[in-house]
């Protein structure tokens, strides 16, 4: 994911300062597909 451990910890705790870019990279690193991401984002909108 190419991010520091402290940034990953912020994702895990739901810190609001985490950028959308980092969240998306984390999802892909965890194995999410583009289709799954699209579905998740369309459910929020």
N, CA, C and O atoms as a Tripos MOL2 file, in Angstrom:
@<TRIPOS>MOLECULE
protein
  180   179    45     0     0
PROTEIN
NO_CHARGES

@<TRIPOS>ATOM
      1 N           0.8150   -1.1790    0.0000 N.3       1 UNK1
      2 CA          0.0000    0.0000    0.0000 C.3       1 UNK1
      3 C           0.8670    1.2550    0.0000 C.2       1 UNK1
      4 O           0.4060    2.3440   -0.3420 O.2       1 UNK1
      5 N           2.1040    1.0880    0.3810 N.am      2 UNK2
      6 CA          3.0590    2.1970    0.4110 C.3       2 UNK2
      7 C           2.5870    3.3500    1.2870 C.2       2 UNK2
      8 O           2.5270    4.5010    0.8540 O.2       2 UNK2
      9 N           2.2620    3.0180    2.5010 N.am      3 UNK3
     10 CA          1.8550    4.0240    3.4740 C.3       3 UNK3
     11 C           2.4490    3.6640    4.8300 C.2       3 UNK3
     12 O           2.7550    2.5010    5.0920 O.2       3 UNK3
     13 N           2.6070    4.6580    5.6800 N.am      4 UNK4
     14 CA          3.1970    4.4070    6.9880 C.3       4 UNK4
     15 C           2.2310    3.6450    7.8870 C.2       4 UNK4
     16 O           1.0210    3.6340    7.6590 O.2       4 UNK4
     17 N           2.7890    3.0110    8.9080 N.am      5 UNK5
     18 CA          1.9680    2.2500    9.8470 C.3       5 UNK5
     19 C           0.9900    3.1690   10.5630 C.2       5 UNK5
     20 O          -0.1370    2.7650   10.8490 O.2       5 UNK5
     21 N           1.4030    4.3970   10.8560 N.am      6 UNK6
     22 CA          0.5070    5.3070   11.5650 C.3       6 UNK6
     23 C          -0.6960    5.7010   10.7020 C.2       6 UNK6
     24 O          -1.7960    5.8840   11.2210 O.2       6 UNK6
     25 N          -0.4920    5.8320    9.3940 N.am      7 UNK7
     26 CA         -1.6160    6.1530    8.4960 C.3       7 UNK7
     27 C          -2.5750    4.9640    8.4030 C.2       7 UNK7
     28 O          -3.7920    5.1460    8.3840 O.2       7 UNK7
     29 N          -2.0290    3.7570    8.3450 N.am      8 UNK8
     30 CA         -2.8660    2.5570    8.3140 C.3       8 UNK8
     31 C          -3.6670    2.4580    9.6110 C.2       8 UNK8
     32 O          -4.8400    2.0870    9.5880 O.2       8 UNK8
     33 N          -3.0480    2.7840   10.7220 N.am      9 UNK9
     34 CA         -3.7530    2.7650   12.0060 C.3       9 UNK9
     35 C          -4.9140    3.7520   11.9980 C.2       9 UNK9
     36 O          -5.9660    3.4800   12.5760 O.2       9 UNK9
     37 N          -4.7280    4.8970   11.3470 N.am     10 UNK10
     38 CA         -5.8110    5.8810   11.2590 C.3      10 UNK10
     39 C          -6.9870    5.3250   10.4490 C.2      10 UNK10
     40 O          -8.1470    5.5740   10.7780 O.2      10 UNK10
     41 N          -6.6810    4.5800    9.4000 N.am     11 UNK11
     42 CA         -7.7470    3.9440    8.6070 C.3      11 UNK11
     43 C          -8.5040    2.9630    9.4960 C.2      11 UNK11
     44 O          -9.7350    2.9460    9.5150 O.2      11 UNK11
     45 N          -7.7590    2.1530   10.2240 N.am     12 UNK12
     46 CA         -8.3660    1.1160   11.0640 C.3      12 UNK12
     47 C          -9.2560    1.7010   12.1570 C.2      12 UNK12
     48 O         -10.2410    1.0810   12.5580 O.2      12 UNK12
     49 N          -8.9120    2.8890   12.6360 N.am     13 UNK13
     50 CA         -9.7130    3.4940   13.7130 C.3      13 UNK13
     51 C         -10.8030    4.4160   13.1830 C.2      13 UNK13
     52 O         -11.5930    4.9530   13.9580 O.2      13 UNK13
     53 N         -10.8490    4.6030   11.8610 N.am     14 UNK14
     54 CA        -11.8910    5.4400   11.2790 C.3      14 UNK14
     55 C         -11.6320    6.9260   11.4110 C.2      14 UNK14
     56 O         -12.5720    7.7210   11.4180 O.2      14 UNK14
     57 N         -10.3770    7.3110   11.5160 N.am     15 UNK15
     58 CA        -10.0130    8.7220   11.6370 C.3      15 UNK15
     59 C         -10.5120    9.4950   10.4100 C.2      15 UNK15
     60 O         -10.3150    9.0590    9.2760 O.2      15 UNK15
     61 N         -11.1450   10.6180   10.6400 N.am     16 UNK16
     62 CA        -11.7270   11.4040    9.5490 C.3      16 UNK16
     63 C         -10.6980   12.1630    8.7250 C.2      16 UNK16
     64 O         -11.0360   12.7130    7.6760 O.2      16 UNK16
     65 N          -9.4520   12.2030    9.1770 N.am     17 UNK17
     66 CA         -8.4180   12.9260    8.4320 C.3      17 UNK17
     67 C          -7.8080   12.0960    7.3030 C.2      17 UNK17
     68 O          -6.9910   12.6100    6.5390 O.2      17 UNK17
     69 N          -8.1870   10.8330    7.1860 N.am     18 UNK18
     70 CA         -7.6380    9.9570    6.1480 C.3      18 UNK18
     71 C          -8.2130   10.3660    4.7920 C.2      18 UNK18
     72 O          -9.4220   10.5510    4.6550 O.2      18 UNK18
     73 N          -7.3490   10.5060    3.8000 N.am     19 UNK19
     74 CA         -7.7850   10.9250    2.4690 C.3      19 UNK19
     75 C          -8.5210    9.7960    1.7420 C.2      19 UNK19
     76 O          -8.3110    8.6130    2.0120 O.2      19 UNK19
     77 N          -9.3700   10.1920    0.8310 N.am     20 UNK20
     78 CA        -10.1040    9.2200    0.0280 C.3      20 UNK20
     79 C          -9.1370    8.3770   -0.7970 C.2      20 UNK20
     80 O          -9.3550    7.1810   -0.9860 O.2      20 UNK20
     81 N          -8.0760    8.9980   -1.2840 N.am     21 UNK21
     82 CA         -7.0680    8.2750   -2.0590 C.3      21 UNK21
     83 C          -6.4800    7.1220   -1.2540 C.2      21 UNK21
     84 O          -6.3340    6.0120   -1.7640 O.2      21 UNK21
     85 N          -6.1470    7.3870   -0.0090 N.am     22 UNK22
     86 CA         -5.5650    6.3460    0.8380 C.3      22 UNK22
     87 C          -6.5790    5.2510    1.1330 C.2      22 UNK22
     88 O          -6.2170    4.0750    1.1760 O.2      22 UNK22
     89 N          -7.8230    5.6090    1.3330 N.am     23 UNK23
     90 CA         -8.8660    4.6130    1.5820 C.3      23 UNK23
     91 C          -9.0290    3.7020    0.3720 C.2      23 UNK23
     92 O          -9.1430    2.4850    0.5170 O.2      23 UNK23
     93 N          -9.0400    4.2910   -0.8190 N.am     24 UNK24
     94 CA         -9.1860    3.4970   -2.0460 C.3      24 UNK24
     95 C          -7.9880    2.5690   -2.2290 C.2      24 UNK24
     96 O          -8.1590    1.4030   -2.5850 O.2      24 UNK24
     97 N          -6.7800    3.0750   -1.9900 N.am     25 UNK25
     98 CA         -5.5920    2.2180   -2.0940 C.3      25 UNK25
     99 C          -5.6580    1.0670   -1.1050 C.2      25 UNK25
    100 O          -5.2610   -0.0530   -1.4240 O.2      25 UNK25
    101 N          -6.1580    1.3380    0.0920 N.am     26 UNK26
    102 CA         -6.2860    0.2820    1.1000 C.3      26 UNK26
    103 C          -7.2960   -0.7720    0.6590 C.2      26 UNK26
    104 O          -7.0700   -1.9680    0.8440 O.2      26 UNK26
    105 N          -8.3980   -0.3350    0.0810 N.am     27 UNK27
    106 CA         -9.4080   -1.2860   -0.4060 C.3      27 UNK27
    107 C          -8.8330   -2.1950   -1.4880 C.2      27 UNK27
    108 O          -9.0410   -3.4080   -1.4620 O.2      27 UNK27
    109 N          -8.1110   -1.6080   -2.4350 N.am     28 UNK28
    110 CA         -7.5080   -2.4140   -3.4940 C.3      28 UNK28
    111 C          -6.4410   -3.3510   -2.9310 C.2      28 UNK28
    112 O          -6.3280   -4.4940   -3.3730 O.2      28 UNK28
    113 N          -5.6650   -2.8830   -1.9680 N.am     29 UNK29
    114 CA         -4.6450   -3.7310   -1.3420 C.3      29 UNK29
    115 C          -5.2840   -4.9060   -0.6090 C.2      29 UNK29
    116 O          -4.6860   -5.9750   -0.4860 O.2      29 UNK29
    117 N          -6.5070   -4.6940   -0.1240 N.am     30 UNK30
    118 CA         -7.2180   -5.7540    0.5910 C.3      30 UNK30
    119 C          -7.9430   -6.7060   -0.3570 C.2      30 UNK30
    120 O          -8.5430   -7.6880    0.0820 O.2      30 UNK30
    121 N          -7.8870   -6.4110   -1.6660 N.am     31 UNK31
    122 CA         -8.4750   -7.3190   -2.6410 C.3      31 UNK31
    123 C          -9.7940   -6.8790   -3.2410 C.2      31 UNK31
    124 O         -10.4150   -7.6470   -3.9760 O.2      31 UNK31
    125 N         -10.2400   -5.6730   -2.9520 N.am     32 UNK32
    126 CA        -11.4970   -5.1880   -3.5370 C.3      32 UNK32
    127 C         -11.3170   -4.9640   -5.0390 C.2      32 UNK32
    128 O         -10.2270   -4.6230   -5.4990 O.2      32 UNK32
    129 N         -12.3820   -5.1580   -5.7820 N.am     33 UNK33
    130 CA        -12.3450   -4.9200   -7.2190 C.3      33 UNK33
    131 C         -12.9070   -3.5330   -7.5230 C.2      33 UNK33
    132 O         -13.5480   -2.9140   -6.6740 O.2      33 UNK33
    133 N         -12.6640   -3.0590   -8.7260 N.am     34 UNK34
    134 CA        -13.2270   -1.7590   -9.1370 C.3      34 UNK34
    135 C         -14.7460   -1.7940   -9.0870 C.2      34 UNK34
    136 O         -15.3780   -0.8120   -8.6980 O.2      34 UNK34
    137 N         -15.3220   -2.8940   -9.4680 N.am     35 UNK35
    138 CA        -16.7760   -3.0300   -9.4490 C.3      35 UNK35
    139 C         -17.3170   -2.9330   -8.0180 C.2      35 UNK35
    140 O         -18.3380   -2.2890   -7.7790 O.2      35 UNK35
    141 N         -16.6330   -3.5720   -7.0790 N.am     36 UNK36
    142 CA        -17.0490   -3.5000   -5.6780 C.3      36 UNK36
    143 C         -16.9450   -2.0730   -5.1460 C.2      36 UNK36
    144 O         -17.8160   -1.6120   -4.4090 O.2      36 UNK36
    145 N         -15.8740   -1.3800   -5.5250 N.am     37 UNK37
    146 CA        -15.7100    0.0050   -5.1090 C.3      37 UNK37
    147 C         -16.8100    0.8790   -5.7060 C.2      37 UNK37
    148 O         -17.3840    1.7220   -5.0180 O.2      37 UNK37
    149 N         -17.0940    0.6750   -6.9760 N.am     38 UNK38
    150 CA        -18.1550    1.4380   -7.6330 C.3      38 UNK38
    151 C         -19.4950    1.1880   -6.9470 C.2      38 UNK38
    152 O         -20.2630    2.1250   -6.7300 O.2      38 UNK38
    153 N         -19.7760   -0.0450   -6.6120 N.am     39 UNK39
    154 CA        -21.0270   -0.3870   -5.9610 C.3      39 UNK39
    155 C         -21.1080    0.2810   -4.5790 C.2      39 UNK39
    156 O         -22.1540    0.8130   -4.2080 O.2      39 UNK39
    157 N         -20.0200    0.2520   -3.8310 N.am     40 UNK40
    158 CA        -20.0030    0.8710   -2.5060 C.3      40 UNK40
    159 C         -20.2040    2.3780   -2.5870 C.2      40 UNK40
    160 O         -20.9330    2.9560   -1.7810 O.2      40 UNK40
    161 N         -19.5580    3.0110   -3.5580 N.am     41 UNK41
    162 CA        -19.6930    4.4600   -3.6920 C.3      41 UNK41
    163 C         -21.0800    4.8640   -4.1930 C.2      41 UNK41
    164 O         -21.6050    5.8980   -3.7800 O.2      41 UNK41
    165 N         -21.6700    4.0770   -5.0620 N.am     42 UNK42
    166 CA        -23.0050    4.4200   -5.5700 C.3      42 UNK42
    167 C         -24.0580    4.2200   -4.4880 C.2      42 UNK42
    168 O         -25.0980    4.8780   -4.5150 O.2      42 UNK42
    169 N         -23.8090    3.3290   -3.5420 N.am     43 UNK43
    170 CA        -24.7620    3.1150   -2.4440 C.3      43 UNK43
    171 C         -24.7670    4.3010   -1.4820 C.2      43 UNK43
    172 O         -25.7690    4.5670   -0.8180 O.2      43 UNK43
    173 N         -23.6380    5.0100   -1.4130 N.am     44 UNK44
    174 CA        -23.5250    6.1610   -0.5130 C.3      44 UNK44
    175 C         -24.1810    7.3730   -1.1230 C.2      44 UNK44
    176 O         -24.7620    8.1870   -0.4050 O.2      44 UNK44
    177 N         -24.1030    7.5130   -2.4270 N.am     45 UNK45
    178 CA        -24.6200    8.7040   -3.1150 C.3      45 UNK45
    179 C         -26.0800    8.6940   -3.1900 C.2      45 UNK45
    180 O         -26.6770    9.6220   -3.7370 O.2      45 UNK45
@<TRIPOS>BOND
     1     1     2 1
     2     2     3 1
     3     3     4 2
     4     3     5 am
     5     5     6 1
     6     6     7 1
     7     7     8 2
     8     7     9 am
     9     9    10 1
    10    10    11 1
    11    11    12 2
    12    11    13 am
    13    13    14 1
    14    14    15 1
    15    15    16 2
    16    15    17 am
    17    17    18 1
    18    18    19 1
    19    19    20 2
    20    19    21 am
    21    21    22 1
    22    22    23 1
    23    23    24 2
    24    23    25 am
    25    25    26 1
    26    26    27 1
    27    27    28 2
    28    27    29 am
    29    29    30 1
    30    30    31 1
    31    31    32 2
    32    31    33 am
    33    33    34 1
    34    34    35 1
    35    35    36 2
    36    35    37 am
    37    37    38 1
    38    38    39 1
    39    39    40 2
    40    39    41 am
    41    41    42 1
    42    42    43 1
    43    43    44 2
    44    43    45 am
    45    45    46 1
    46    46    47 1
    47    47    48 2
    48    47    49 am
    49    49    50 1
    50    50    51 1
    51    51    52 2
    52    51    53 am
    53    53    54 1
    54    54    55 1
    55    55    56 2
    56    55    57 am
    57    57    58 1
    58    58    59 1
    59    59    60 2
    60    59    61 am
    61    61    62 1
    62    62    63 1
    63    63    64 2
    64    63    65 am
    65    65    66 1
    66    66    67 1
    67    67    68 2
    68    67    69 am
    69    69    70 1
    70    70    71 1
    71    71    72 2
    72    71    73 am
    73    73    74 1
    74    74    75 1
    75    75    76 2
    76    75    77 am
    77    77    78 1
    78    78    79 1
    79    79    80 2
    80    79    81 am
    81    81    82 1
    82    82    83 1
    83    83    84 2
    84    83    85 am
    85    85    86 1
    86    86    87 1
    87    87    88 2
    88    87    89 am
    89    89    90 1
    90    90    91 1
    91    91    92 2
    92    91    93 am
    93    93    94 1
    94    94    95 1
    95    95    96 2
    96    95    97 am
    97    97    98 1
    98    98    99 1
    99    99   100 2
   100    99   101 am
   101   101   102 1
   102   102   103 1
   103   103   104 2
   104   103   105 am
   105   105   106 1
   106   106   107 1
   107   107   108 2
   108   107   109 am
   109   109   110 1
   110   110   111 1
   111   111   112 2
   112   111   113 am
   113   113   114 1
   114   114   115 1
   115   115   116 2
   116   115   117 am
   117   117   118 1
   118   118   119 1
   119   119   120 2
   120   119   121 am
   121   121   122 1
   122   122   123 1
   123   123   124 2
   124   123   125 am
   125   125   126 1
   126   126   127 1
   127   127   128 2
   128   127   129 am
   129   129   130 1
   130   130   131 1
   131   131   132 2
   132   131   133 am
   133   133   134 1
   134   134   135 1
   135   135   136 2
   136   135   137 am
   137   137   138 1
   138   138   139 1
   139   139   140 2
   140   139   141 am
   141   141   142 1
   142   142   143 1
   143   143   144 2
   144   143   145 am
   145   145   146 1
   146   146   147 1
   147   147   148 2
   148   147   149 am
   149   149   150 1
   150   150   151 1
   151   151   152 2
   152   151   153 am
   153   153   154 1
   154   154   155 1
   155   155   156 2
   156   155   157 am
   157   157   158 1
   158   158   159 1
   159   159   160 2
   160   159   161 am
   161   161   162 1
   162   162   163 1
   163   163   164 2
   164   163   165 am
   165   165   166 1
   166   166   167 1
   167   167   168 2
   168   167   169 am
   169   169   170 1
   170   170   171 1
   171   171   172 2
   172   171   173 am
   173   173   174 1
   174   174   175 1
   175   175   176 2
   176   175   177 am
   177   177   178 1
   178   178   179 1
   179   179   180 2
@<TRIPOS>SUBSTRUCTURE
     1 UNK1         2 RESIDUE 1 A UNK
     2 UNK2         6 RESIDUE 1 A UNK
     3 UNK3        10 RESIDUE 1 A UNK
     4 UNK4        14 RESIDUE 1 A UNK
     5 UNK5        18 RESIDUE 1 A UNK
     6 UNK6        22 RESIDUE 1 A UNK
     7 UNK7        26 RESIDUE 1 A UNK
     8 UNK8        30 RESIDUE 1 A UNK
     9 UNK9        34 RESIDUE 1 A UNK
    10 UNK10       38 RESIDUE 1 A UNK
    11 UNK11       42 RESIDUE 1 A UNK
    12 UNK12       46 RESIDUE 1 A UNK
    13 UNK13       50 RESIDUE 1 A UNK
    14 UNK14       54 RESIDUE 1 A UNK
    15 UNK15       58 RESIDUE 1 A UNK
    16 UNK16       62 RESIDUE 1 A UNK
    17 UNK17       66 RESIDUE 1 A UNK
    18 UNK18       70 RESIDUE 1 A UNK
    19 UNK19       74 RESIDUE 1 A UNK
    20 UNK20       78 RESIDUE 1 A UNK
    21 UNK21       82 RESIDUE 1 A UNK
    22 UNK22       86 RESIDUE 1 A UNK
    23 UNK23       90 RESIDUE 1 A UNK
    24 UNK24       94 RESIDUE 1 A UNK
    25 UNK25       98 RESIDUE 1 A UNK
    26 UNK26      102 RESIDUE 1 A UNK
    27 UNK27      106 RESIDUE 1 A UNK
    28 UNK28      110 RESIDUE 1 A UNK
    29 UNK29      114 RESIDUE 1 A UNK
    30 UNK30      118 RESIDUE 1 A UNK
    31 UNK31      122 RESIDUE 1 A UNK
    32 UNK32      126 RESIDUE 1 A UNK
    33 UNK33      130 RESIDUE 1 A UNK
    34 UNK34      134 RESIDUE 1 A UNK
    35 UNK35      138 RESIDUE 1 A UNK
    36 UNK36      142 RESIDUE 1 A UNK
    37 UNK37      146 RESIDUE 1 A UNK
    38 UNK38      150 RESIDUE 1 A UNK
    39 UNK39      154 RESIDUE 1 A UNK
    40 UNK40      158 RESIDUE 1 A UNK
    41 UNK41      162 RESIDUE 1 A UNK
    42 UNK42      166 RESIDUE 1 A UNK
    43 UNK43      170 RESIDUE 1 A UNK
    44 UNK44      174 RESIDUE 1 A UNK
    45 UNK45      178 RESIDUE 1 A UNK
